[in-house]
Amino acid sequence: QAVCARTYAYRNIMHAGLPEMGAHVDDTTSYQVYHSSSENASSTTAVKETNGILLTWQGEPAQNYYYSTSCGVGTNAGIWKSETAGDIPYLQAVRLKQPEDGETPEAEVDDLKDEDAFYQFITSKSETDLEKDEPWYRWSYQVEQLDVKAMAARIQSCCASSPQSVLTKMEGDYYVSQPVEEFEEIRSLSIAQRGAGGVAEELLVETDTGNYKIISEYYIRSVLCDGVSKAVKQDDSTTVPRTLLPSGFFVLETGKEEGNVIGYTLTGGGYGHGVGMSQNGARALGE
C-alpha cells in the first residue's frame, strides 16, 4: 500500500490533475479519496521501509490504482471512459481467488459480461475467493419507494458534470448528448451493458418524456444512490451511502405498479471502483 500510494502521488506530482486550481489532486473519489486521520505506527513503518520505491512501467511511474474490497473479480481502467486510460496492460480484470496449481487469475472474467452469468456469480459465494469473509464482499441495497423527482435531478446533475455520460435516445434508435428533460414516471430501469469483470457499464432509464443511457460505473452508482436507503453487508451490518453506491458490481431488479417503477433492489459485491489492487485482497494474500 505504501508503494502504491507513493507511486500514485509521484505520478500526479509529475502530471498535475488540477492545474487551474494550482493543485495536483483533491480529496474526492476523483483522486483515490483522502480522509485525514491520526498517524498509525504500522503504516509509518511501511512508508519508511519502502522509502524511494516506486512501481514503474516502461520507465515511468505506473498508473496504479487501489480500492477497498473486491467481489471476487476486478475490472480494467476502461470503466472511466477516459481517452487517457486506454488499454493499460497491467490494469486488467482478474479473479481474486486462491490460485490452484497451473491456474491463471485471468481465467473466467470474460464470461461475466453476460447478464445471466454475472447474476449467477454475484448472487453466490465462492469459498476460494480471497475476500469471501469481508463484510463488503456481498451486499444488498433496496429502494422501497423511488423518488422520481430526486432521480431526475441526479441524472441532470450527472449530465451537467459530464455531458457525454448521459445520452438521450432520438428517433432512429441512436443517442446524443443533450440536456435531460423533466420527467414524472420511470417505465424501466435496466443494465444494458457490462464491462470487464461484469461491472455495470450502461444503465437504461426509460421515462414518460424520454429514454436515457447513463454511461460508466461511476455515474451509474451516483444515479441509483438515493442517499437515504441502507446498504446491508453480508454480516448484516448497515450503512447509508450518501452519494455513491458501494460498487458497480451488482444486478438490478425493479418493482412496478401500473407499468411504472416504484422501487428497486440491487444485489452486489465489493467496495470501490475495482481497478488495480484490492486492499483487502492484498491483505488476504499477505496473511
C-alpha atoms as an extended CHARMM CRD file, in Angstrom:
* protein
*
       287  EXT
         1         1  GLN       CA              0.0000000000        0.0000000000        0.0000000000  PROA      1               0.0000000000
         2         2  ALA       CA              2.8550000000        2.3810000000        0.7920000000  PROA      2               0.0000000000
         3         3  VAL       CA              4.4390000000        1.7270000000       -2.6180000000  PROA      3               0.0000000000
         4         4  CYS       CA              1.0730000000        2.1080000000       -4.3730000000  PROA      4               0.0000000000
         5         5  ALA       CA              0.2290000000        5.3860000000       -2.6460000000  PROA      5               0.0000000000
         6         6  ARG       CA              3.7330000000        6.7890000000       -3.2020000000  PROA      6               0.0000000000
         7         7  THR       CA              3.6420000000        5.8910000000       -6.9030000000  PROA      7               0.0000000000
         8         8  TYR       CA              0.1750000000        7.3880000000       -7.2720000000  PROA      8               0.0000000000
         9         9  ALA       CA              1.2800000000       10.6210000000       -5.5790000000  PROA      9               0.0000000000
        10        10  TYR       CA              4.5410000000       10.7820000000       -7.5390000000  PROA      10              0.0000000000
        11        11  ARG       CA              2.7750000000       10.3560000000      -10.8730000000  PROA      11              0.0000000000
        12        12  ASN       CA              0.3150000000       13.1040000000      -10.0180000000  PROA      12              0.0000000000
        13        13  ILE       CA              3.0960000000       15.4280000000       -8.9070000000  PROA      13              0.0000000000
        14        14  MET       CA              4.6260000000       14.9600000000      -12.3670000000  PROA      14              0.0000000000
        15        15  HSD       CA              1.2780000000       15.4760000000      -14.1140000000  PROA      15              0.0000000000
        16        16  ALA       CA             -0.8860000000       17.8890000000      -12.1270000000  PROA      16              0.0000000000
        17        17  GLY       CA             -4.5420000000       16.9380000000      -12.3690000000  PROA      17              0.0000000000
        18        18  LEU       CA             -5.9650000000       20.3330000000      -11.3920000000  PROA      18              0.0000000000
        19        19  PRO       CA             -3.5620000000       22.9640000000      -12.7960000000  PROA      19              0.0000000000
        20        20  GLU       CA             -6.2980000000       25.5930000000      -12.9320000000  PROA      20              0.0000000000
        21        21  MET       CA             -6.5440000000       25.3440000000       -9.1430000000  PROA      21              0.0000000000
        22        22  GLY       CA             -2.8150000000       25.0920000000       -8.5400000000  PROA      22              0.0000000000
        23        23  ALA       CA             -3.2900000000       21.5370000000       -7.2640000000  PROA      23              0.0000000000
        24        24  HSD       CA             -2.1540000000       18.0490000000       -8.1820000000  PROA      24              0.0000000000
        25        25  VAL       CA             -5.1010000000       16.1560000000       -6.6380000000  PROA      25              0.0000000000
        26        26  ASP       CA             -8.1470000000       16.7570000000       -4.4750000000  PROA      26              0.0000000000
        27        27  ASP       CA             -9.5320000000       14.6000000000       -1.6440000000  PROA      27              0.0000000000
        28        28  THR       CA            -12.5010000000       13.0790000000       -3.5170000000  PROA      28              0.0000000000
        29        29  THR       CA            -13.2050000000        9.8300000000       -5.3490000000  PROA      29              0.0000000000
        30        30  SER       CA            -11.7050000000       11.5040000000       -8.4380000000  PROA      30              0.0000000000
        31        31  TYR       CA             -8.2840000000       11.0130000000       -6.8460000000  PROA      31              0.0000000000
        32        32  GLN       CA             -8.4550000000        7.8770000000       -4.6980000000  PROA      32              0.0000000000
        33        33  VAL       CA            -10.0720000000        9.7270000000       -1.7530000000  PROA      33              0.0000000000
        34        34  TYR       CA             -8.1620000000       11.1040000000        1.2220000000  PROA      34              0.0000000000
        35        35  HSD       CA             -9.5340000000       11.4970000000        4.7310000000  PROA      35              0.0000000000
        36        36  SER       CA             -7.1200000000       12.9290000000        7.2690000000  PROA      36              0.0000000000
        37        37  SER       CA             -6.6460000000       10.6500000000       10.2700000000  PROA      37              0.0000000000
        38        38  SER       CA             -4.1910000000       10.0610000000       13.0890000000  PROA      38              0.0000000000
        39        39  GLU       CA             -0.7690000000        8.6940000000       12.2540000000  PROA      39              0.0000000000
        40        40  ASN       CA             -0.5070000000        4.9100000000       12.5180000000  PROA      40              0.0000000000
        41        41  ALA       CA              2.7390000000        3.2340000000       13.5850000000  PROA      41              0.0000000000
        42        42  SER       CA              2.4680000000        0.2890000000       11.1730000000  PROA      42              0.0000000000
        43        43  SER       CA              1.7750000000        2.4550000000        8.1230000000  PROA      43              0.0000000000
        44        44  THR       CA              4.5740000000        4.8690000000        9.0690000000  PROA      44              0.0000000000
        45        45  THR       CA              6.9270000000        1.8840000000        9.3090000000  PROA      45              0.0000000000
        46        46  ALA       CA              5.8280000000        0.7100000000        5.8460000000  PROA      46              0.0000000000
        47        47  VAL       CA              6.4610000000        4.1690000000        4.4110000000  PROA      47              0.0000000000
        48        48  LYS       CA              9.9600000000        4.3230000000        5.9060000000  PROA      48              0.0000000000
        49        49  GLU       CA             10.9130000000        0.7580000000        4.9630000000  PROA      49              0.0000000000
        50        50  THR       CA              9.8900000000        1.3360000000        1.3230000000  PROA      50              0.0000000000
        51        51  ASN       CA             11.4480000000        4.8080000000        1.0990000000  PROA      51              0.0000000000
        52        52  GLY       CA             12.0890000000        5.7490000000       -2.5340000000  PROA      52              0.0000000000
        53        53  ILE       CA             10.4750000000        2.6410000000       -4.0190000000  PROA      53              0.0000000000
        54        54  LEU       CA              8.0560000000        3.1750000000       -6.9240000000  PROA      54              0.0000000000
        55        55  LEU       CA              6.1980000000        0.9050000000       -9.3240000000  PROA      55              0.0000000000
        56        56  THR       CA              7.1510000000        1.7520000000      -12.8870000000  PROA      56              0.0000000000
        57        57  TRP       CA              6.1290000000        0.7490000000      -16.3830000000  PROA      57              0.0000000000
        58        58  GLN       CA              8.4670000000        1.4010000000      -19.3070000000  PROA      58              0.0000000000
        59        59  GLY       CA             10.4710000000        3.8470000000      -17.2300000000  PROA      59              0.0000000000
        60        60  GLU       CA              7.5160000000        5.9100000000      -15.9900000000  PROA      60              0.0000000000
        61        61  PRO       CA              5.5840000000        5.7710000000      -12.6920000000  PROA      61              0.0000000000
        62        62  ALA       CA              2.7360000000        3.2940000000      -13.1980000000  PROA      62              0.0000000000
        63        63  GLN       CA             -0.9220000000        4.2870000000      -13.1700000000  PROA      63              0.0000000000
        64        64  ASN       CA             -1.5830000000        2.0960000000      -10.1790000000  PROA      64              0.0000000000
        65        65  TYR       CA             -4.9530000000        2.3890000000       -8.5030000000  PROA      65              0.0000000000
        66        66  TYR       CA             -6.3220000000        0.7040000000       -5.4100000000  PROA      66              0.0000000000
        67        67  TYR       CA             -9.6740000000        0.1270000000       -3.7570000000  PROA      67              0.0000000000
        68        68  SER       CA            -11.0480000000       -1.4430000000       -0.5950000000  PROA      68              0.0000000000
        69        69  THR       CA            -12.6680000000       -4.8020000000       -1.3900000000  PROA      69              0.0000000000
        70        70  SER       CA            -13.4550000000       -6.9230000000       -4.4320000000  PROA      70              0.0000000000
        71        71  CYS       CA            -16.4950000000       -9.1030000000       -5.0450000000  PROA      71              0.0000000000
        72        72  GLY       CA            -14.1470000000      -11.8230000000       -6.2480000000  PROA      72              0.0000000000
        73        73  VAL       CA            -13.2880000000      -10.0910000000       -9.5170000000  PROA      73              0.0000000000
        74        74  GLY       CA            -11.7720000000       -6.7740000000      -10.5910000000  PROA      74              0.0000000000
        75        75  THR       CA            -12.1230000000       -4.7230000000      -13.7690000000  PROA      75              0.0000000000
        76        76  ASN       CA             -9.9170000000       -2.5910000000      -16.0180000000  PROA      76              0.0000000000
        77        77  ALA       CA             -9.2870000000        1.1390000000      -16.4400000000  PROA      77              0.0000000000
        78        78  GLY       CA            -11.7810000000        1.2840000000      -19.3070000000  PROA      78              0.0000000000
        79        79  ILE       CA            -14.5660000000        1.8480000000      -16.7610000000  PROA      79              0.0000000000
        80        80  TRP       CA            -13.6750000000        5.5400000000      -16.6090000000  PROA      80              0.0000000000
        81        81  LYS       CA            -14.2750000000        6.0500000000      -20.3420000000  PROA      81              0.0000000000
        82        82  SER       CA            -11.2080000000        8.2510000000      -20.4660000000  PROA      82              0.0000000000
        83        83  GLU       CA             -9.1590000000        8.7680000000      -23.6040000000  PROA      83              0.0000000000
        84        84  THR       CA             -6.0310000000        8.5750000000      -21.4540000000  PROA      84              0.0000000000
        85        85  ALA       CA             -6.9970000000        5.2960000000      -19.7770000000  PROA      85              0.0000000000
        86        86  GLY       CA             -6.6750000000        3.1740000000      -22.8860000000  PROA      86              0.0000000000
        87        87  ASP       CA             -5.8030000000       -0.4780000000      -22.6880000000  PROA      87              0.0000000000
        88        88  ILE       CA             -3.2970000000       -0.4230000000      -19.8330000000  PROA      88              0.0000000000
        89        89  PRO       CA             -1.6910000000       -3.8910000000      -19.8390000000  PROA      89              0.0000000000
        90        90  TYR       CA             -1.1580000000       -4.0680000000      -16.0800000000  PROA      90              0.0000000000
        91        91  LEU       CA             -4.6970000000       -2.9580000000      -15.1350000000  PROA      91              0.0000000000
        92        92  GLN       CA             -6.8630000000       -5.8640000000      -16.2340000000  PROA      92              0.0000000000
        93        93  ALA       CA             -9.9180000000       -7.7230000000      -14.9590000000  PROA      93              0.0000000000
        94        94  VAL       CA             -8.8750000000      -10.7630000000      -12.9200000000  PROA      94              0.0000000000
        95        95  ARG       CA            -10.4080000000      -13.2080000000      -10.4760000000  PROA      95              0.0000000000
        96        96  LEU       CA             -9.2630000000      -12.5290000000       -6.9200000000  PROA      96              0.0000000000
        97        97  LYS       CA             -9.1620000000      -16.0120000000       -5.5040000000  PROA      97              0.0000000000
        98        98  GLN       CA             -6.7150000000      -18.5330000000       -4.0980000000  PROA      98              0.0000000000
        99        99  PRO       CA             -4.8760000000      -19.8190000000       -7.1810000000  PROA      99              0.0000000000
       100       100  GLU       CA             -4.8120000000      -23.5120000000       -7.9260000000  PROA      100             0.0000000000
       101       101  ASP       CA             -1.8150000000      -25.2600000000       -9.4840000000  PROA      101             0.0000000000
       102       102  GLY       CA             -1.3780000000      -24.2210000000      -13.0920000000  PROA      102             0.0000000000
       103       103  GLU       CA             -4.2710000000      -21.7540000000      -12.9880000000  PROA      103             0.0000000000
       104       104  THR       CA             -4.0230000000      -18.1490000000      -14.1430000000  PROA      104             0.0000000000
       105       105  PRO       CA             -6.1060000000      -15.3980000000      -12.4650000000  PROA      105             0.0000000000
       106       106  GLU       CA             -7.1860000000      -14.0390000000      -15.8690000000  PROA      106             0.0000000000
       107       107  ALA       CA             -9.4900000000      -17.0280000000      -16.4120000000  PROA      107             0.0000000000
       108       108  GLU       CA            -13.2990000000      -16.7120000000      -16.2250000000  PROA      108             0.0000000000
       109       109  VAL       CA            -13.7000000000      -12.9220000000      -16.3200000000  PROA      109             0.0000000000
       110       110  ASP       CA            -14.8870000000      -12.5530000000      -19.9350000000  PROA      110             0.0000000000
       111       111  ASP       CA            -17.9730000000      -14.6770000000      -19.2490000000  PROA      111             0.0000000000
       112       112  LEU       CA            -19.1620000000      -12.1850000000      -16.6250000000  PROA      112             0.0000000000
       113       113  LYS       CA            -20.1610000000       -9.6280000000      -19.2720000000  PROA      113             0.0000000000
       114       114  ASP       CA            -23.1700000000      -11.8700000000      -19.8600000000  PROA      114             0.0000000000
       115       115  GLU       CA            -26.1060000000      -10.8820000000      -17.6350000000  PROA      115             0.0000000000
       116       116  ASP       CA            -27.0850000000      -14.4240000000      -16.6600000000  PROA      116             0.0000000000
       117       117  ALA       CA            -23.5020000000      -15.4260000000      -15.9220000000  PROA      117             0.0000000000
       118       118  PHE       CA            -22.9320000000      -12.3500000000      -13.7880000000  PROA      118             0.0000000000
       119       119  TYR       CA            -26.2090000000      -12.9180000000      -11.9340000000  PROA      119             0.0000000000
       120       120  GLN       CA            -25.0930000000      -16.4220000000      -11.0030000000  PROA      120             0.0000000000
       121       121  PHE       CA            -21.7100000000      -15.1010000000       -9.9170000000  PROA      121             0.0000000000
       122       122  ILE       CA            -22.8390000000      -12.1490000000       -7.7700000000  PROA      122             0.0000000000
       123       123  THR       CA            -25.7060000000      -13.9900000000       -6.0630000000  PROA      123             0.0000000000
       124       124  SER       CA            -23.4270000000      -16.8000000000       -4.8990000000  PROA      124             0.0000000000
       125       125  LYS       CA            -20.2790000000      -17.0840000000       -2.8090000000  PROA      125             0.0000000000
       126       126  SER       CA            -17.0580000000      -18.8370000000       -3.7610000000  PROA      126             0.0000000000
       127       127  GLU       CA            -15.0940000000      -20.4180000000       -0.9500000000  PROA      127             0.0000000000
       128       128  THR       CA            -11.8420000000      -19.7870000000       -2.8280000000  PROA      128             0.0000000000
       129       129  ASP       CA            -12.3580000000      -16.0100000000       -3.1390000000  PROA      129             0.0000000000
       130       130  LEU       CA             -9.7470000000      -14.0530000000       -1.1970000000  PROA      130             0.0000000000
       131       131  GLU       CA            -12.3020000000      -11.7440000000        0.4280000000  PROA      131             0.0000000000
       132       132  LYS       CA            -15.2350000000      -14.1070000000        0.9700000000  PROA      132             0.0000000000
       133       133  ASP       CA            -15.3070000000      -13.2400000000        4.6980000000  PROA      133             0.0000000000
       134       134  GLU       CA            -15.1230000000       -9.4570000000        4.2900000000  PROA      134             0.0000000000
       135       135  PRO       CA            -18.3940000000       -7.6210000000        5.1010000000  PROA      135             0.0000000000
       136       136  TRP       CA            -18.4070000000       -5.7930000000        1.7440000000  PROA      136             0.0000000000
       137       137  TYR       CA            -17.7670000000       -8.9740000000       -0.2840000000  PROA      137             0.0000000000
       138       138  ARG       CA            -21.5410000000       -9.2070000000       -0.7650000000  PROA      138             0.0000000000
       139       139  TRP       CA            -24.1770000000       -6.5420000000       -0.0960000000  PROA      139             0.0000000000
       140       140  SER       CA            -27.7500000000       -5.5940000000       -0.9420000000  PROA      140             0.0000000000
       141       141  TYR       CA            -29.4300000000       -2.2270000000       -1.4370000000  PROA      141             0.0000000000
       142       142  GLN       CA            -33.1970000000       -1.7340000000       -1.5270000000  PROA      142             0.0000000000
       143       143  VAL       CA            -35.0560000000        1.4200000000       -2.5020000000  PROA      143             0.0000000000
       144       144  GLU       CA            -38.6020000000        0.6990000000       -1.3900000000  PROA      144             0.0000000000
       145       145  GLN       CA            -40.1120000000        3.9740000000       -2.5970000000  PROA      145             0.0000000000
       146       146  LEU       CA            -38.4430000000        5.5420000000       -5.6180000000  PROA      146             0.0000000000
       147       147  ASP       CA            -38.3640000000        9.3610000000       -5.5790000000  PROA      147             0.0000000000
       148       148  VAL       CA            -38.6340000000       10.0460000000       -9.3130000000  PROA      148             0.0000000000
       149       149  LYS       CA            -38.0060000000       13.7770000000       -8.9790000000  PROA      149             0.0000000000
       150       150  ALA       CA            -34.8240000000       13.1740000000       -6.9890000000  PROA      150             0.0000000000
       151       151  MET       CA            -33.5560000000       10.6190000000       -9.5240000000  PROA      151             0.0000000000
       152       152  ALA       CA            -34.2680000000       13.0550000000      -12.3490000000  PROA      152             0.0000000000
       153       153  ALA       CA            -32.2310000000       15.6800000000      -10.5010000000  PROA      153             0.0000000000
       154       154  ARG       CA            -29.3150000000       13.2430000000      -10.1030000000  PROA      154             0.0000000000
       155       155  ILE       CA            -29.3850000000       12.4090000000      -13.8110000000  PROA      155             0.0000000000
       156       156  GLN       CA            -29.4710000000       16.1010000000      -14.7010000000  PROA      156             0.0000000000
       157       157  SER       CA            -26.5650000000       16.7550000000      -12.3400000000  PROA      157             0.0000000000
       158       158  CYS       CA            -24.5160000000       13.9670000000      -13.9310000000  PROA      158             0.0000000000
       159       159  CYS       CA            -25.3270000000       15.3700000000      -17.3640000000  PROA      159             0.0000000000
       160       160  ALA       CA            -24.1830000000       18.8370000000      -16.3340000000  PROA      160             0.0000000000
       161       161  SER       CA            -20.9710000000       17.4270000000      -14.8700000000  PROA      161             0.0000000000
       162       162  SER       CA            -20.1910000000       15.0940000000      -17.7820000000  PROA      162             0.0000000000
       163       163  PRO       CA            -22.4430000000       15.5990000000      -20.8460000000  PROA      163             0.0000000000
       164       164  GLN       CA            -21.0260000000       12.5250000000      -22.6140000000  PROA      164             0.0000000000
       165       165  SER       CA            -22.0330000000       10.3260000000      -19.6690000000  PROA      165             0.0000000000
       166       166  VAL       CA            -25.7920000000       10.8980000000      -20.0690000000  PROA      166             0.0000000000
       167       167  LEU       CA            -27.1960000000       10.3030000000      -23.5470000000  PROA      167             0.0000000000
       168       168  THR       CA            -30.7440000000       10.8400000000      -24.8240000000  PROA      168             0.0000000000
       169       169  LYS       CA            -32.3850000000        8.4260000000      -27.2770000000  PROA      169             0.0000000000
       170       170  MET       CA            -33.5460000000       10.0150000000      -30.5190000000  PROA      170             0.0000000000
       171       171  GLU       CA            -35.9190000000        8.8070000000      -33.2360000000  PROA      171             0.0000000000
       172       172  GLY       CA            -33.9930000000        6.3690000000      -35.3560000000  PROA      172             0.0000000000
       173       173  ASP       CA            -32.6270000000        4.4940000000      -32.3470000000  PROA      173             0.0000000000
       174       174  TYR       CA            -29.4730000000        6.4890000000      -31.7090000000  PROA      174             0.0000000000
       175       175  TYR       CA            -28.2960000000        8.5000000000      -28.7230000000  PROA      175             0.0000000000
       176       176  VAL       CA            -26.9830000000       12.0530000000      -28.4020000000  PROA      176             0.0000000000
       177       177  SER       CA            -25.7010000000       14.2370000000      -25.6010000000  PROA      177             0.0000000000
       178       178  GLN       CA            -28.1980000000       16.9500000000      -24.7190000000  PROA      178             0.0000000000
       179       179  PRO       CA            -29.8860000000       18.3980000000      -21.6020000000  PROA      179             0.0000000000
       180       180  VAL       CA            -32.2200000000       15.9670000000      -19.8330000000  PROA      180             0.0000000000
       181       181  GLU       CA            -35.9160000000       16.8650000000      -19.8110000000  PROA      181             0.0000000000
       182       182  GLU       CA            -38.0540000000       16.7580000000      -16.6840000000  PROA      182             0.0000000000
       183       183  PHE       CA            -39.9630000000       13.5130000000      -16.1950000000  PROA      183             0.0000000000
       184       184  GLU       CA            -42.5570000000       12.2340000000      -13.7260000000  PROA      184             0.0000000000
       185       185  GLU       CA            -42.6320000000        8.4910000000      -14.4060000000  PROA      185             0.0000000000
       186       186  ILE       CA            -39.9820000000        5.8290000000      -14.8760000000  PROA      186             0.0000000000
       187       187  ARG       CA            -41.1410000000        2.9590000000      -17.0460000000  PROA      187             0.0000000000
       188       188  SER       CA            -37.9930000000        0.8490000000      -16.8400000000  PROA      188             0.0000000000
       189       189  LEU       CA            -34.5500000000        0.6390000000      -15.2120000000  PROA      189             0.0000000000
       190       190  SER       CA            -32.0690000000       -1.9200000000      -16.5470000000  PROA      190             0.0000000000
       191       191  ILE       CA            -28.3790000000       -2.6480000000      -17.0120000000  PROA      191             0.0000000000
       192       192  ALA       CA            -27.8530000000       -2.5400000000      -20.7750000000  PROA      192             0.0000000000
       193       193  GLN       CA            -24.1710000000       -3.4150000000      -20.8890000000  PROA      193             0.0000000000
       194       194  ARG       CA            -21.4770000000       -4.8100000000      -18.6150000000  PROA      194             0.0000000000
       195       195  GLY       CA            -17.7570000000       -4.2120000000      -18.8260000000  PROA      195             0.0000000000
       196       196  ALA       CA            -14.7690000000       -6.3660000000      -17.9260000000  PROA      196             0.0000000000
       197       197  GLY       CA            -15.4650000000       -8.4970000000      -14.8580000000  PROA      197             0.0000000000
       198       198  GLY       CA            -19.2010000000       -7.7940000000      -15.0920000000  PROA      198             0.0000000000
       199       199  VAL       CA            -19.1370000000       -4.2070000000      -13.8220000000  PROA      199             0.0000000000
       200       200  ALA       CA            -22.1990000000       -2.1390000000      -14.8160000000  PROA      200             0.0000000000
       201       201  GLU       CA            -21.2370000000       -0.0130000000      -17.8020000000  PROA      201             0.0000000000
       202       202  GLU       CA            -24.5560000000        1.2690000000      -19.2090000000  PROA      202             0.0000000000
       203       203  LEU       CA            -27.8500000000        1.9190000000      -17.3990000000  PROA      203             0.0000000000
       204       204  LEU       CA            -31.0600000000        2.4660000000      -19.3880000000  PROA      204             0.0000000000
       205       205  VAL       CA            -33.6770000000        4.7340000000      -17.8490000000  PROA      205             0.0000000000
       206       206  GLU       CA            -36.9740000000        4.7900000000      -19.7680000000  PROA      206             0.0000000000
       207       207  THR       CA            -39.3270000000        7.6030000000      -18.7300000000  PROA      207             0.0000000000
       208       208  ASP       CA            -42.5730000000        9.2330000000      -19.7990000000  PROA      208             0.0000000000
       209       209  THR       CA            -40.7200000000       12.0300000000      -21.6240000000  PROA      209             0.0000000000
       210       210  GLY       CA            -37.6430000000       10.2540000000      -22.9820000000  PROA      210             0.0000000000
       211       211  ASN       CA            -35.1780000000        7.4070000000      -22.6650000000  PROA      211             0.0000000000
       212       212  TYR       CA            -31.6970000000        7.9420000000      -21.2860000000  PROA      212             0.0000000000
       213       213  LYS       CA            -28.4740000000        5.9560000000      -21.2030000000  PROA      213             0.0000000000
       214       214  ILE       CA            -26.1440000000        6.5140000000      -18.2400000000  PROA      214             0.0000000000
       215       215  ILE       CA            -22.5500000000        5.7140000000      -19.1590000000  PROA      215             0.0000000000
       216       216  SER       CA            -19.7920000000        4.4500000000      -16.7950000000  PROA      216             0.0000000000
       217       217  GLU       CA            -19.9420000000        2.7410000000      -13.4190000000  PROA      217             0.0000000000
       218       218  TYR       CA            -19.2940000000        5.9730000000      -11.5150000000  PROA      218             0.0000000000
       219       219  TYR       CA            -22.3590000000        7.7950000000      -12.8440000000  PROA      219             0.0000000000
       220       220  ILE       CA            -24.4980000000        4.6650000000      -12.6140000000  PROA      220             0.0000000000
       221       221  ARG       CA            -23.5480000000        4.3570000000       -8.9280000000  PROA      221             0.0000000000
       222       222  SER       CA            -24.4600000000        8.0240000000       -8.4780000000  PROA      222             0.0000000000
       223       223  VAL       CA            -27.8520000000        7.8640000000      -10.2290000000  PROA      223             0.0000000000
       224       224  LEU       CA            -29.0050000000        4.7510000000       -8.3380000000  PROA      224             0.0000000000
       225       225  CYS       CA            -27.8850000000        6.0160000000       -4.9060000000  PROA      225             0.0000000000
       226       226  ASP       CA            -30.7880000000        7.8790000000       -3.2840000000  PROA      226             0.0000000000
       227       227  GLY       CA            -28.8400000000        8.9840000000       -0.2000000000  PROA      227             0.0000000000
       228       228  VAL       CA            -31.3510000000        7.5670000000        2.2890000000  PROA      228             0.0000000000
       229       229  SER       CA            -31.5990000000        3.8060000000        1.6890000000  PROA      229             0.0000000000
       230       230  LYS       CA            -29.3350000000        1.3990000000        3.5610000000  PROA      230             0.0000000000
       231       231  ALA       CA            -26.6930000000       -0.8770000000        2.1160000000  PROA      231             0.0000000000
       232       232  VAL       CA            -26.7430000000       -4.1770000000        4.0050000000  PROA      232             0.0000000000
       233       233  LYS       CA            -23.4120000000       -6.0010000000        4.1380000000  PROA      233             0.0000000000
       234       234  GLN       CA            -23.1520000000       -9.7820000000        4.3050000000  PROA      234             0.0000000000
       235       235  ASP       CA            -22.5480000000       -9.6460000000        8.0700000000  PROA      235             0.0000000000
       236       236  ASP       CA            -25.9120000000       -7.7840000000        8.3760000000  PROA      236             0.0000000000
       237       237  SER       CA            -24.2590000000       -4.5100000000        9.3690000000  PROA      237             0.0000000000
       238       238  THR       CA            -25.6470000000       -1.4780000000        7.5220000000  PROA      238             0.0000000000
       239       239  THR       CA            -24.5660000000        1.9050000000        6.2660000000  PROA      239             0.0000000000
       240       240  VAL       CA            -26.2700000000        4.6470000000        4.2580000000  PROA      240             0.0000000000
       241       241  PRO       CA            -24.3100000000        5.5890000000        1.1120000000  PROA      241             0.0000000000
       242       242  ARG       CA            -24.8000000000        9.3140000000        0.6610000000  PROA      242             0.0000000000
       243       243  THR       CA            -23.8380000000        9.9460000000       -2.9510000000  PROA      243             0.0000000000
       244       244  LEU       CA            -22.4010000000        6.7270000000       -4.3910000000  PROA      244             0.0000000000
       245       245  LEU       CA            -23.2500000000        3.0220000000       -4.2700000000  PROA      245             0.0000000000
       246       246  PRO       CA            -20.5640000000        0.7440000000       -2.7870000000  PROA      246             0.0000000000
       247       247  SER       CA            -19.5260000000       -0.5320000000       -6.2250000000  PROA      247             0.0000000000
       248       248  GLY       CA            -20.6490000000       -1.0350000000       -9.8040000000  PROA      248             0.0000000000
       249       249  PHE       CA            -20.7410000000       -4.8210000000       -9.4220000000  PROA      249             0.0000000000
       250       250  PHE       CA            -24.4470000000       -5.5600000000       -8.9460000000  PROA      250             0.0000000000
       251       251  VAL       CA            -27.6140000000       -6.8660000000      -10.5540000000  PROA      251             0.0000000000
       252       252  LEU       CA            -30.7750000000       -4.7700000000      -10.6310000000  PROA      252             0.0000000000
       253       253  GLU       CA            -34.3720000000       -5.8730000000      -10.0700000000  PROA      253             0.0000000000
       254       254  THR       CA            -37.3260000000       -3.4720000000      -10.1300000000  PROA      254             0.0000000000
       255       255  GLY       CA            -40.7610000000       -3.3760000000       -8.5480000000  PROA      255             0.0000000000
       256       256  LYS       CA            -43.6140000000       -1.9320000000      -10.5990000000  PROA      256             0.0000000000
       257       257  GLU       CA            -47.1650000000       -0.6520000000      -10.2390000000  PROA      257             0.0000000000
       258       258  GLU       CA            -49.3400000000        0.2300000000      -13.2140000000  PROA      258             0.0000000000
       259       259  GLY       CA            -46.3600000000       -0.1040000000      -15.5380000000  PROA      259             0.0000000000
       260       260  ASN       CA            -44.1040000000        2.2850000000      -13.6270000000  PROA      260             0.0000000000
       261       261  VAL       CA            -41.0600000000        1.5500000000      -11.4850000000  PROA      261             0.0000000000
       262       262  ILE       CA            -41.8000000000        2.2910000000       -7.8330000000  PROA      262             0.0000000000
       263       263  GLY       CA            -38.6720000000        0.7850000000       -6.3040000000  PROA      263             0.0000000000
       264       264  TYR       CA            -35.6520000000       -1.4060000000       -6.9800000000  PROA      264             0.0000000000
       265       265  THR       CA            -33.2850000000       -3.8540000000       -5.3290000000  PROA      265             0.0000000000
       266       266  LEU       CA            -29.5870000000       -4.2800000000       -6.0090000000  PROA      266             0.0000000000
       267       267  THR       CA            -27.6380000000       -7.4120000000       -5.1630000000  PROA      267             0.0000000000
       268       268  GLY       CA            -23.9700000000       -6.6020000000       -5.3400000000  PROA      268             0.0000000000
       269       269  GLY       CA            -20.4930000000       -7.0830000000       -4.0510000000  PROA      269             0.0000000000
       270       270  GLY       CA            -17.2660000000       -5.2600000000       -3.3790000000  PROA      270             0.0000000000
       271       271  TYR       CA            -16.4460000000       -1.7350000000       -2.2730000000  PROA      271             0.0000000000
       272       272  GLY       CA            -14.7370000000        0.6880000000       -4.6290000000  PROA      272             0.0000000000
       273       273  HSD       CA            -14.0640000000        1.0170000000       -8.3470000000  PROA      273             0.0000000000
       274       274  GLY       CA            -12.4430000000       -2.4020000000       -8.7950000000  PROA      274             0.0000000000
       275       275  VAL       CA             -9.3530000000       -1.2700000000      -10.7370000000  PROA      275             0.0000000000
       276       276  GLY       CA             -5.8490000000       -2.2300000000       -9.6760000000  PROA      276             0.0000000000
       277       277  MET       CA             -5.0920000000       -3.5210000000       -6.1890000000  PROA      277             0.0000000000
       278       278  SER       CA             -7.8140000000       -4.6640000000       -3.8270000000  PROA      278             0.0000000000
       279       279  GLN       CA             -6.5250000000       -3.7040000000       -0.3940000000  PROA      279             0.0000000000
       280       280  ASN       CA             -8.3420000000       -6.4970000000        1.4300000000  PROA      280             0.0000000000
       281       281  GLY       CA             -7.3860000000       -8.9360000000       -1.3140000000  PROA      281             0.0000000000
       282       282  ALA       CA             -3.7270000000       -8.0000000000       -0.8800000000  PROA      282             0.0000000000
       283       283  ARG       CA             -4.0860000000       -8.3400000000        2.8860000000  PROA      283             0.0000000000
       284       284  ALA       CA             -5.5510000000      -11.8490000000        2.4560000000  PROA      284             0.0000000000
       285       285  LEU       CA             -2.6290000000      -12.8590000000        0.2350000000  PROA      285             0.0000000000
       286       286  GLY       CA             -0.1870000000      -11.4000000000        2.7640000000  PROA      286             0.0000000000
       287       287  GLU       CA             -1.7530000000      -13.4180000000        5.5690000000  PROA      287             0.0000000000
